[in-house]
Every structure is written in structure tokens, then in C-alpha cells.
Amino acid sequence: MSATLGTLIKDLEPNWNVKMFETLESPALESSGPWNNAGTGHSALCELNYTPEDTDGNIDIIKAVNVNEKWQTSLQYWANLVKEGRLSAPEEFIKKVPHLSFVEGKDNVNYLRKRQEILKEHPLFEGMEFSTDPETLKEWMPLMMEGRESFEDIAATYMEKGTDVNFGELTRQLFNNLQHEGVSLNYKHEVLDLKQMDNGKWEVKVKDLNTGSDEFHIADFVFIGAGGGSLPLLQKTKIPESKNIGGFPVSGLFLVAQDEEIVNKHEGKVYGKAKVGAPPMSVPHLDTRYIDGKKSLLFGPFAGFSPKFLKTGSYFDLIGSVKPNNVFTMLASGAKEMPLTKYLISQLMLSDDDRIEELREFVPTAKKEQWETIIAGQRVQVIKDTDKGKGTLMFGTETIVSQDGSVAALLGASPGASTSTDAMIDVLKRAFPEEFIEWQKEIKKMIPSYGKHLGDEKEMYELIDKEVREILKIK
């Protein structure tokens, strides 16, 4: 997100002075790191939580369409950067990998069938296939069908246009390009405090971890894009928008296989349905990953708990984030989210053998010695007061912009990086409303569909999609 915002600013205002401060020694070592997330180009092709079914059996696709539209914005922007030579070798950060949904049980099969029948009529989801036929399922996901005792009441949908994204590589390329364009990148520099001065500008206190000395920088606009570390920094601003917001950290584990014999039997990102009480980010999925030129399989995530807001954070992060202005928001959420609490407790009690048993629901022939456990990134779920009540747990990506537009912050989790371009354009629109009127012309050059709904512009979508996929080498 931060790298995207910096790149957009340099696109629109090349003469603006931009500085970046990062506590760690290089970029993308936390949430954007390839082993810290599933690497899914979130486009709602396979994620069932974006198409909820109500008690009357009606399926709502509004969120799915919205997420896919935002994904198209990212694809177009990346393609434009590749075309301009500002991103190189797109095959290093994005690969074509089919997206599948997989369900078991009669009710779930009926749901998936209805979902596909609705989505396949929409231009952004055209080509989605549905099947309960064992032979077809074996073609789509041979590893998952191997050793399966029964083929009754199982189904899958298949979309060839899915992707695997190495967001770490993409982030590194974006920051390397920004350095060439004159942006000051300061690694091993920790932001300690943010104070707004009488003239509206911000004094940013930064510790140089190389020398131990403190620095003070003055900024007209500050963006806080520190992953789980954003909330504590936002609270330091003391802006009204920082009040009555809390965060609940959720850590994760993945099972990883790198044995070529297993890995080569699977090509796709296969998403199932979340268990009762599980947050959407914990939907089980079996993913083909391409990281540093090597193909792997990843299964999970398994939820865990750590009071840290970042993998490299402090065990006091959660306690430190509780303030007089958000304590009742946090307590209200705790009282409302008992199913989530029970789910997390059950996940914490899982042994390695238990996790392999869950994997066998996807891969019946899975052997413990072929899979290793890795620790994924920390996610901090936003808790805030909404029209749904006090202490509502939010599962999406949240951006907060102060009323005067001088400071913005990124909070939340999935779909996150996949929708970074849309999210950061929205930040610019809210933070710089007057300038944005002029910027729109340039944005439309970089993102041809900007201001339109591609779902309503089938011919435009087909032309843009064809060009973008050729440039990014994912056709």
C-alpha cells in the first residue's frame, strides 16, 4: 500500500518531496512478504465469503463484483508501470494460476451451483465452470481427488484467469523504482511520534536505529502504512478519527510442501468454506505458490494468537493499544464475538497431527513428513463503532483520513494488497480533494477504466483485459 501510494504521488506530482521510513532493514518483511500471506490475487473468483447466502437462499454478489473491479484497477496500473519500464519482469511478481472453489455436502453443493449460475452471467466472471463430475474434478485438482473414498456431494468451480502474486517482489520493485525517481528511502528508521503543529503541518519524530539518534521531519501530509503497526501510530496523532478504534491481533500458520512429486500434482488456488465462528481470513485453501522461482504448495491458514501487532512487534502491543477512548469499544467487541473466541481457542489447541487431519479434508493422501509448518504474518482486525453497534469487528481493508486531509492510515486485512491501487486512489481523493479534480485526467491515462464499472462495459473490459494480460504475461 505504501509503495503504491508513493508511486501514484510521483505519477501525479513528480516534484513533490516524498520520504519513507521503515523500521526494518528492507521492505516487505512483514505482511507483504510472500510467506506471510497466501499470495492470492483477490478477485472473488474463488473466495466464497464474498458471495453470502441469506436465509431465503438468495446469493448476494455485490461484494464479489466490487472486489473484482478493484482488482482490475490494480492489474491496469501494474501493466501501465511495466509498459513505462518502471516495473520489470512481471513474471517475477505475478503468475497465471487457476482459482477454484471446493465444497462438500449437499447444501454447499447447491449453494456453489447457484453461485456459479449467477456469476457466469457477469462479464467479470464469464467462463466460470461448475462440476460434480469426478473425472472433471480429477482434471482440475488431481492431488485433491487422489485417494478420495467418496465422490458424492462434492463440487468445484474453476476459473482459469486466477493469479498468484508475490507481493513482496512487487513491493521491492516499486520501492526500487521510487528510489530512482528521487524518493528518500530510510530503512532502520522507526517512527516514534506524530504531532500536528499550529500551522497544520506534522512533526514526525524518527529514531535512526543505525546511530540511535532522533530526527525530526516536517510534513504537509503523512501516510501511516505500517501494517499491524498502523493503529498505535494513528493513536499518536490524536485526531478525532483515531478515537473509538481498537485492534485485535490474529496470527496464522501455514502448512507448506515443496516435494516436487506432490507440488506438481496441483495447479491452482482452491478455497473452501469458513468454519462456524471463523473469520473470513481463515477460510481454508490449498494454494500453488511461486516464490523466488520455485513452486510450492501452501495450506491454511490456521489461526493463532499473539498480542504482537507485527511479527517483529512487542508483546505489549495489544495492551498498549487500549486507551480510555476505545476501552468500551474493545469490551463490547469481546462480548459480541464469543464464536470467534471459541474458534481461536480451538485453533490454539491444535497439534501438528490435528493440522494434518484438517489438510486431509483437502488432500486425503497427505503425509505428515511431507509438510512443514511456517508462521504467517500478523493481522490486526479493526474494531470500531458502526451503525451495527458498538465494538463491531471489521474484516476488510480500512483507510482512515483526517478531516483536514493531512494524515491518513491503513488498517485491516484482506483483500488488502490486491486492492492497493483503488484504496490509495481513494486516500488521495479524500486527502487532496481540490488537486484530485486535475489528477483524474492523468489517472484515466494510467487506468483506462477509472470512473467506470467494467461490469457494465463488457466490450471495454474485454479489450483492457486482453492488453493487460499480454503486458503482464498472464494471458
C-alpha positions in Angstrom: 0.0 0.0 0.0 2.7 2.5 0.9 4.8 1.7 -2.1 1.7 2.1 -4.3 0.8 5.5 -2.7 4.3 6.8 -3.2 4.3 5.7 -6.8 0.9 7.3 -7.5 2.1 10.6 -5.9 5.2 10.6 -8.1 3.0 10.0 -11.1 0.7 12.9 -10.3 3.1 15.3 -8.7 6.7 14.5 -9.8 8.1 17.5 -7.9 6.7 16.7 -4.5 9.2 15.7 -1.9 8.5 12.2 -0.6 10.2 10.4 2.3 9.6 6.8 3.5 10.6 5.5 6.9 10.8 1.7 7.6 11.8 0.2 10.9 13.2 -3.0 9.4 16.3 -3.3 7.1 14.4 -3.7 3.9 10.8 -3.6 2.5 8.2 -6.3 2.5 9.4 -8.2 5.5 6.1 -8.2 7.3 2.6 -8.6 5.8 3.7 -8.1 2.2 6.4 -10.8 2.5 5.5 -13.8 0.2 5.5 -16.4 3.1 3.4 -14.1 5.3 0.3 -14.2 3.1 -1.4 -16.5 0.6 -0.4 -14.6 -2.5 -3.9 -14.7 -3.9 -4.8 -12.0 -6.4 -8.1 -11.4 -4.6 -10.7 -11.1 -7.3 -13.7 -13.0 -5.8 -13.3 -15.8 -8.3 -13.0 -18.4 -5.6 -13.5 -16.7 -2.2 -16.9 -17.8 -1.1 -17.1 -15.3 1.8 -17.6 -12.5 -0.8 -20.9 -14.1 -2.0 -23.1 -14.7 1.1 -26.3 -16.6 1.0 -29.3 -15.3 3.1 -31.8 -17.4 4.9 -34.1 -17.5 1.8 -31.3 -18.9 -0.3 -30.6 -15.7 -2.2 -26.9 -15.1 -3.1 -25.6 -11.5 -3.0 -22.7 -10.9 -5.5 -22.3 -7.2 -4.9 -19.2 -7.5 -2.7 -17.7 -10.0 -5.2 -18.2 -7.6 -8.1 -16.8 -4.8 -6.0 -13.6 -6.7 -5.1 -13.1 -7.8 -8.7 -13.5 -4.2 -10.0 -10.8 -3.1 -7.6 -8.5 -6.0 -8.6 -8.9 -4.9 -12.3 -7.7 -1.4 -11.2 -4.5 -2.9 -9.7 -3.9 -5.0 -12.8 -4.3 -2.0 -15.1 -1.9 0.1 -13.0 0.7 -2.6 -12.8 0.5 -3.1 -16.6 1.0 0.6 -17.1 4.1 0.7 -14.9 5.5 -2.3 -16.8 4.8 -0.6 -20.1 6.6 2.5 -18.9 9.6 0.4 -17.7 9.1 1.3 -14.1 8.3 -2.3 -13.2 10.3 -5.0 -14.8 9.9 -8.8 -15.4 6.2 -9.1 -14.4 6.6 -12.9 -14.3 8.6 -12.4 -11.1 5.7 -11.0 -9.2 2.6 -12.4 -10.9 1.7 -15.8 -12.4 -1.4 -17.2 -14.0 -2.8 -19.8 -11.6 -6.4 -21.1 -11.8 -8.8 -20.2 -9.0 -11.2 -22.9 -7.7 -13.9 -23.1 -5.0 -14.4 -26.6 -3.4 -17.3 -27.7 -1.2 -18.6 -30.8 0.4 -22.2 -31.6 1.5 -25.5 -31.4 -0.3 -26.4 -27.9 0.8 -22.9 -26.5 0.0 -23.1 -28.1 -3.5 -26.4 -26.5 -4.1 -25.0 -23.1 -2.9 -22.0 -23.4 -5.2 -24.1 -24.3 -8.2 -26.4 -21.3 -7.7 -23.4 -19.1 -7.2 -21.8 -20.1 -10.4 -25.1 -19.8 -12.3 -25.3 -16.1 -11.2 -21.7 -15.2 -11.6 -21.1 -16.7 -15.0 -23.6 -14.2 -16.5 -21.5 -11.3 -15.3 -18.7 -10.1 -17.6 -16.0 -10.2 -14.9 -16.8 -13.8 -14.1 -17.6 -15.1 -17.6 -16.0 -18.5 -18.2 -16.6 -19.8 -14.6 -17.2 -23.6 -14.8 -19.1 -25.8 -12.3 -18.8 -29.6 -11.9 -19.7 -32.5 -9.7 -18.3 -35.0 -12.2 -15.4 -37.0 -10.7 -13.4 -37.1 -13.9 -13.6 -33.3 -14.4 -12.7 -32.7 -10.8 -9.7 -35.0 -11.3 -8.5 -32.8 -14.2 -9.0 -29.6 -12.2 -7.4 -30.8 -8.9 -5.8 -34.3 -9.3 -3.9 -34.1 -5.9 -7.2 -33.4 -4.0 -9.1 -36.2 -5.7 -6.3 -38.8 -5.2 -7.3 -41.4 -2.6 -10.8 -39.9 -2.0 -13.2 -42.6 -0.9 -16.4 -41.0 -2.0 -17.3 -38.6 -4.8 -20.8 -37.9 -3.5 -21.8 -34.4 -2.6 -18.6 -32.7 -3.7 -18.4 -29.9 -6.2 -16.0 -27.3 -7.5 -15.9 -24.2 -9.7 -13.0 -23.4 -11.9 -11.7 -20.1 -13.3 -8.7 -20.2 -15.5 -8.0 -16.4 -15.1 -6.8 -16.5 -11.5 -3.4 -15.4 -10.3 -0.7 -16.0 -7.8 1.1 -12.7 -6.7 4.4 -12.3 -4.9 3.5 -9.1 -3.2 7.0 -8.9 -1.6 8.7 -8.8 -5.0 6.1 -6.3 -6.3 6.7 -4.1 -3.3 10.5 -4.3 -3.7 10.3 -3.3 -7.3 8.0 -0.4 -6.6 10.4 0.9 -3.9 13.4 0.4 -6.1 11.8 2.5 -8.8 10.8 5.2 -6.3 14.4 5.5 -5.2 15.4 6.1 -8.9 12.7 8.8 -9.0 14.2 10.7 -6.1 12.2 9.4 -3.1 14.2 9.2 0.1 14.0 5.6 1.4 15.1 5.4 5.1 15.4 1.8 6.4 16.1 1.0 10.0 14.3 4.2 10.9 11.5 3.9 13.5 8.7 6.5 13.7 8.2 7.3 17.4 5.7 10.1 17.4 3.5 12.3 15.3 2.4 15.8 16.4 0.4 18.3 14.4 1.7 21.8 14.7 -0.3 25.1 14.8 0.2 25.6 11.1 -1.4 22.2 10.3 1.8 20.5 9.3 3.1 17.4 11.1 6.3 17.0 13.1 7.4 13.4 12.7 9.8 12.1 15.3 12.0 9.3 14.0 14.8 7.2 15.6 17.7 6.3 13.3 18.3 2.7 14.5 21.7 2.8 12.9 23.0 5.6 15.1 20.5 5.7 17.9 19.9 9.4 17.3 16.5 11.1 17.0 15.4 13.0 13.9 12.5 15.4 13.3 10.9 15.8 9.9 8.2 18.3 8.9 5.4 17.1 6.5 2.3 18.5 4.9 0.9 15.0 4.6 1.6 11.8 6.4 0.5 8.3 5.4 0.7 5.6 8.0 1.1 2.3 6.2 2.7 0.2 8.8 0.6 -3.0 8.6 -0.4 -4.1 12.1 1.8 -1.2 13.5 -0.5 1.4 11.9 -3.0 1.5 14.8 -0.5 2.6 17.6 0.9 5.3 15.2 -2.6 6.5 14.3 -3.4 6.8 18.0 -0.4 9.1 18.5 -1.9 11.6 16.0 -4.8 12.2 18.5 -7.0 13.1 15.5 -10.8 12.6 16.2 -10.8 9.8 13.6 -8.4 7.8 15.8 -10.8 7.6 18.7 -13.1 4.6 19.4 -11.0 2.3 17.2 -9.3 -0.8 18.5 -7.5 -3.7 17.0 -7.4 -7.5 17.7 -4.3 -9.3 16.5 -4.6 -12.7 14.8 -1.5 -14.7 13.9 -1.5 -17.6 11.5 0.3 -20.8 10.5 0.5 -22.5 7.1 1.5 -26.0 6.1 3.9 -26.0 3.2 5.0 -28.7 0.8 8.0 -28.4 -1.5 8.4 -32.0 -2.6 8.1 -31.8 -6.4 6.2 -35.1 -6.6 3.4 -33.6 -4.6 3.7 -30.0 -5.8 3.5 -30.9 -9.5 0.1 -32.7 -8.9 -1.6 -29.4 -8.1 -2.0 -26.2 -10.0 -4.5 -23.8 -8.5 -5.7 -21.8 -5.6 -8.6 -23.8 -4.1 -10.8 -22.1 -1.5 -13.3 -23.9 0.7 -15.9 -22.5 3.2 -15.0 -21.0 6.5 -15.9 -23.0 9.6 -18.6 -21.7 12.0 -17.2 -18.8 14.1 -14.0 -18.5 11.9 -13.1 -15.1 10.5 -13.2 -14.7 6.7 -9.4 -14.5 6.6 -9.3 -18.1 8.0 -11.1 -19.7 5.0 -9.2 -23.0 4.3 -7.4 -23.0 1.0 -4.7 -25.0 -0.9 -2.5 -22.8 -2.9 0.0 -23.1 -5.7 2.8 -20.6 -4.9 5.6 -19.3 -7.0 8.3 -17.7 -4.8 11.8 -16.9 -5.9 11.4 -19.1 -9.0 10.3 -22.1 -7.0 6.9 -23.8 -7.0 5.4 -24.8 -3.6 2.1 -25.8 -2.1 0.6 -23.9 0.9 -2.4 -24.9 3.0 -4.1 -23.0 5.8 -4.3 -20.6 7.4 -4.5 -21.9 10.9 -5.4 -19.1 13.3 -3.2 -18.4 16.3 -2.9 -15.7 18.9 -0.1 -13.3 19.8 -0.5 -9.9 21.5 2.0 -8.6 18.9 0.7 -6.3 16.2 3.6 -7.3 13.9 5.8 -10.4 13.7 8.7 -8.2 14.9 6.4 -6.3 17.3 6.2 -6.2 21.1 4.2 -8.5 23.4 2.8 -5.3 24.9 1.3 -4.1 21.6 -2.3 -5.1 22.4 -2.3 -3.8 26.0 -0.7 -0.6 24.8 -3.4 0.0 22.2 -6.2 0.0 24.8 -7.0 3.7 25.6 -9.7 5.5 27.6 -11.4 6.4 24.3 -11.6 2.8 22.9 -11.7 0.6 26.0 -15.6 0.2 25.9 -15.4 -0.4 22.1 -12.9 -3.2 22.8 -15.0 -4.7 25.6 -18.2 -4.6 23.6 -16.5 -6.5 20.8 -15.3 -9.1 23.2 -18.8 -9.7 24.5 -20.2 -9.9 20.9 -17.5 -12.1 19.4 -17.8 -15.3 21.5 -17.9 -17.6 18.4 -14.6 -16.1 17.2 -13.1 -16.5 20.7 -14.1 -20.2 20.8 -12.7 -20.7 17.3 -9.4 -19.1 18.2 -9.1 -21.3 21.4 -9.8 -24.4 19.4 -7.2 -23.4 16.8 -4.6 -22.8 19.5 -5.1 -26.3 20.9 -4.4 -28.0 17.5 -1.4 -30.2 17.3 0.7 -30.9 14.2 -1.3 -34.1 13.7 -4.6 -32.2 14.1 -3.5 -29.8 11.3 -2.6 -32.7 9.0 -6.0 -34.1 9.6 -7.6 -30.8 8.5 -5.3 -30.9 5.5 -6.6 -34.3 4.6 -10.1 -32.9 4.0 -8.4 -31.3 1.0 -5.6 -33.8 0.3 -6.7 -37.3 1.5 -3.2 -38.8 0.9 -1.3 -36.1 2.8 1.6 -37.4 4.9 2.9 -35.5 7.9 6.6 -35.8 6.9 5.9 -34.1 3.5 4.6 -30.9 5.1 6.2 -28.4 7.3 4.7 -25.6 9.4 5.6 -22.0 8.9 4.4 -18.9 10.8 2.5 -16.5 8.6 2.1 -12.7 9.1 0.3 -10.9 11.9 -3.1 -9.4 11.0 -4.8 -6.8 13.2 -8.6 -6.9 12.7 -10.2 -3.5 13.2 -12.7 -3.0 15.9 -14.9 0.2 15.7 -18.3 1.6 16.5 -20.6 1.5 13.5 -24.3 1.7 12.7 -24.3 -2.1 13.5 -23.4 -1.3 17.1 -20.5 -0.6 19.4 -17.4 -2.8 19.1 -18.1 -4.1 15.6 -15.3 -6.4 14.3 -14.3 -5.4 10.7 -12.8 -8.0 8.4 -11.9 -5.9 5.4 -9.4 -3.2 4.5 -10.0 0.2 6.2 -8.5 3.5 5.3 -8.8 6.5 7.6 -8.3 10.1 6.5 -8.4 13.1 8.9 -10.9 15.8 8.2 -8.3 18.3 7.1 -6.7 15.6 4.8 -3.3 16.0 6.4 -2.9 12.4 7.7 -4.2 9.0 6.5 -3.8 5.5 7.8 -4.3 1.9 6.6 -5.8 -0.6 8.9 -7.3 -4.1 8.5 -6.6 -7.2 6.4 -7.9 -8.9 3.3 -8.3 -8.2 0.4 -5.5 -5.7 1.2 -2.7 -5.7 -1.3 -4.8 -6.9 -4.2 -6.9 -3.7 -4.0 -4.0 -1.4 -3.2 -4.3 0.9 -6.2 -8.0 1.5 -5.7 -7.5 2.0 -1.9 -4.7 4.5 -2.4 -6.5 6.5 -5.1 -9.3 6.8 -2.6 -6.9 8.1 0.0 -5.6 10.7 -2.5 -9.2 11.7 -3.4 -10.1 12.3 0.3 -6.8 13.9 1.3 -6.4 16.2 -1.7 -10.0 17.0 -3.0 -9.0 20.1 -4.9 -5.9 18.7 -6.6 -7.7 15.5 -7.4 -10.0 17.2 -9.8 -7.0 17.8 -12.0 -5.4 14.4 -11.3 -8.3 12.5 -12.7 -7.1 13.1 -16.3 -3.8 11.5 -15.6 -5.3 8.6 -13.6 -7.5 7.8 -16.6 -4.4 7.5 -18.8 -2.9 5.0 -16.4 -6.1 3.2 -15.6 -8.4 3.3 -18.6 -11.5 2.0 -16.8 -11.2 4.6 -14.0 -14.6 6.1 -13.2 -16.5 3.3 -14.9 -17.8 0.0 -13.8 -16.3 -2.6 -16.0 -19.1 -5.0 -15.3 -21.4 -2.6 -17.2 -18.8 -2.1 -20.0 -18.3 -5.6 -21.5 -16.5 -4.6 -24.7 -14.2 -2.2 -22.8 -13.4 -4.9 -20.3 -12.6 -7.5 -22.9 -10.2 -5.0 -24.7 -8.5 -3.9 -21.5 -8.3 -7.4 -20.1 -6.6 -8.7 -23.3 -4.0 -5.9 -23.3 -3.3 -6.1 -19.6 -2.8 -9.9 -19.6 -0.4 -9.7 -22.5 1.7 -7.0 -20.8 1.8 -8.9 -17.5 2.3 -12.2 -19.3 -0.7 -13.9 -17.6 -2.7 -14.5 -20.8 
